[in-house]
Amino acid sequence: MVSKDTFKKTLKGWQLYILLLPALLYLIIFQYIPMYGVVIAFKEFNPSQGILGSPWAGMRHFQTFFESYVFKDVLINTLKLSVYSLVISFPIPIVFALLLNQIRNRFVKRFVQTVTYAPYFISTVVLVSMLNVFLAPSTGFINNLITLFGGESINFMASPDWFRTIYISSGIWQTMGFSAIIYLAALSGVNPELHEVATVDGATKLRRIWHIDLPSIMPTIVILLILGVGNIMSVGWEKAFLMQQGMNLPVSEIISTYVYKIGLLNAQYSLATSIGLFNSVINFTLLIITNYVSRRLSENSLW
């Protein structure tokens, strides 16, 4: 039973709950209600019969995916792209925020922030179009520089060897500045007196960053790392799909793009749903394990 004091405190903050209501409605309508559709993964879904009327298939679609020739390839491609992106991309916004926090000239700091934040608002379609223009074999300025210095032009966008490099590096360029915002917010809460005392003791900037700034934002880093590991299988399909070409398909075909082709293009709804559910279960399992390990090794965790 809810106590009277708790009810009164809740009633006093009714304006805050009204502000929270749109976000809750969004989650319920677009995140929780669609979970009912997961039942399709265990049925031989027929649109004319509906979800309840379609015959039961059990685990047959999961078995079909696990036994298919593409299972190993798409799983390895997804894991490699996700792990490489996490390992390479995750520390960069942290380092950038720590360095940016040391800039005392407000004009320079704002200019750098604006320049680095701007790419985040470029749509994925425009970003991939820019990559196609910049990396074109004959007209791209990257290949023009290579040939200028005596090298041979490279078809970057069609090369399997360059797919992951281009995907990850372009993602860093696009999200680095925006991802650093939360770390800069955490750094703004660091007590300035700590730096003053450390400076009096003769600590250099590097030592102050290492012993004051970094420990101060460590809880934020841990939480974001847990979330990052929990989404390790959720590689953005749109960018990978737009970058796909026939020659780089052996490394660019990931679970999300495969689900799109199987589900929407080939209309195999049950198989696509089962693959998506398999992907979500792996993410959820990794989230639980990472949170458990973080809670055991440190005092920071999601719950």
N, C-alpha and C positions, 0 to 999 in steps of 0.2 A: 504494500500500500504506500502511496505517495503521501508524505507528511504535509501538514498545512503550511509549514515554513517553506518547504520546497516549492509548493504550488504558488505561494505568494511571490517568491523570488522569480519564478518562471513568468508569472503574470506581469511583473514589473518590466520585464524585458521583452514584451510582446512585439515591439517594433523590430527588434533584432531577428526574431523568428519569422516575421513577415519578409524581411530581406533575405532570409535563408530559404524561404519557400520556393522561389523559382528554381534554385539549384537542386533542391530535393525533388521537385516535380520532374526536372530534366532527368535525374538519375533513375527515378522510378519508371518513367515512360520509355526512355530510350536505352536504359541499361538493364533494369531488372525484369520488366514485362517481357522483352524479347527472349529472355532465358527460357521461356516456355518452348520456343522453337527448337531447342536442343533435342527434343524428343525425335525430331526428324532423323537424327543420326542413327536411331535404332529402328527406323521404319523404312519401308520401300515407298517413299513419298510420291504421291500422285496428286498434283494440284486439284484435279477434279474431285478427288475423294476427300481432300483436306487432311490435316494432321491426324485427327482422331480416326478418320475412316480409312487411312492408308494401312496396308497390312504390316504386321510386325516382322522385322528382319533380324533383330537381336544384334550380335556383334559382327555380322557378316561384312558390313562396310569397312569396319576397322581392319578385319582380316584381309580384305581386298587391298587396302592401302598398304598394309605391312608386307604383303606378298608381291606388290607391284615392283616393277623394275626401277621406278623412279624414287621409291621410298628412301633408299640409302643416299642417293645423290641430293635430293632436296633437303634432307635432314642435315647432311654434312655441310651443304652450302649455307643453310640458315644458321647453323651453329658457328661456322667460321666467320660469316659476315657479322653476326651479333657479338661474338666474343672479341673479334678484332676491333669493332667499333667501340665496345665498352672499354677495353684496355687502353686504346689509343685516345679516344675522345673524352673519356671521363676526367682524367687529370688536367686537361688543358684549360677548361674554364676556371678551375681552382687556382692554377698558377697565374692565369691572366688576372683574376680578381685580386690576388695577393699583390701582384705588381702594380695594377691600376690603383690600388688603395694607397700606394706609396707616393703617387703623384700629388703634389701640393698645389700646383698651378691649376686653378679651377677651370680656366678656359681650355687648357690642354686636356684636362681630364674629361670634360664634357665633349670635346671634339672627338677624342678617342672612343668614348662611349657611343656617341652617335654613329660613327663610322662602323663600329663593330656590331651594333645592334641592328642596323639597317638591313643587312642580308637576310635576317630571320623573317622579314615580311615579304620576301620574294616567294612567289608560289612555286611549287615543285615543278610544274610544267615549264615555267619560265626558266628555272634553274637548269633543268636538263637541256632546254633549248640553247641556253648560254654555253653549256658544256659542249654541245654539238658544234656550235659556231667556233668556239675557242680552240677545240681539239680536232677540227676538220683536217683530213689528210693533206689537202692541197691549199686551202685558203686560211686555215686556222693560224693564229699568230704564234702558237706554241711550236707547230711544225715549221713555220717560217724561220723561227729562231734556230731550230735544230738544223735545218738545211743551210742556214746562213753560216753556221760554224762547221759545215762539212759533213753533217750527219744525214741519215736517211729518214724521210718522213715516216711516222708511225700512225696506223689507224687505231688510235687509243680506244675509241668507243666500241669497236668491234673485237678488240683483243681480250681474250679471257684472262691474260696475265695482268691487265691493267684495270679490270672491272672493279675489284675490291678497293684498290688504291684510289681510284677516282671517286667511288661512292663514299668512302670514309673521309677523304680530304675535303671534298665539297661539302660534306655534312659538318665538318669542323668549322669551315669558313662561314657556313650559314648560321650555325647555332652557338658558336663560342661566346659571342658577346651577350646574347640573350640568356644563356645558361649561367653566366657569371653574375646575373642580377641578384639571385638569392644568396650567393656567397658575399657579395658586396653589402647586402642588407644585414647579414650576420656580422660582418666586420664592423659595421657602423655601431654595433652594440659593445664593442671592446672598450674597456675603460682607458681613456687617454693617460691616466696617471701611471698605468703599468709601463707604457712606453717612456714616459718621463723618468721614472725611476730606473728603467733599464738603460736609458741614455746617460744618466748621471753615473751609472756603474760602468760605463764604457762599452756597452753592447753595440755592435754594428747593426745596420739595417737588416742584414741577412739573419743575424742571430735573433733579432726582435721578431722577425717574421716567423722563424722556426719555433721559438719558445713562447710567443704570445699570440700572434695572429692565427697560426695553424691550429694550435690546441683549442682556440676559441670557436673555430668553425668546424671542429671535428665532429660534433654531434650532427650537424647539418650534412656533412660529407657522408657519414655512415648511413643516415636515413635515405639520402638520394642514391647511395650505392645499393642499398637493399632494394629500392624500387627499380633501379636499373637492372639488377640481376633478375628480379621478378618479371621483367619484360624482355628478357634476353631472346625469347623466341618470336617476339612481336616486331619483326623488322618491317619498316614502312614499305608496303607493297607498291605504292604508287611510283616512287622514285625508281625502285628496282625494275618495275614493269616498263617504265618509260625508257630506261637505259638498256633494256634487253634488245639484242639483235641475234640473228641466227648463229653467228660465229661465237658469241660469248654466252650462249644459252647454257652450256655445261656448267658454268659457275654462277650464272645470274638467276637460274630457276630456283626460287626458294618456296617455302611452304605457302606463304601468303599469295604469291603470284600463281602458284599451282592451284590453290583453292579458287581463285578468281576464274581461272580458265575452265576448271572442272565444273564449278557451280553455275556461273553466269553464262559462259560461252557454250558449254556442252550440256547445260541443264541437268547435271547429275547432282541434284540438291542434297540427297541423303549422304552421298560419298563426301561431298564438299563439307557438309556440316560435321561429319565424323572426323575429318582431318582437322577442322578448326577446333573441335572439342579436344582432340588429342593435343593440339598445340597449347590450348588454354590450361589443360591439366599439368603439362610440363612447367608452364610459367608459374602456376599456383604452387606446385611442389617446390620449385626453386625458391620462391618467395618465403615459404614456411621454413625451409632449411637455412636460408641466409639469415632470416630474422632470428632463428634459434641460435645459430653460431654467434651472431653479433651480440645477442643478449648474454651468452655465456662468456664471451671474451671481453665485453665492455658493458657499460650501463646504458648503451644506446640501442633502441630497437623500436619497431613500429607498435608493438604491444607487449 
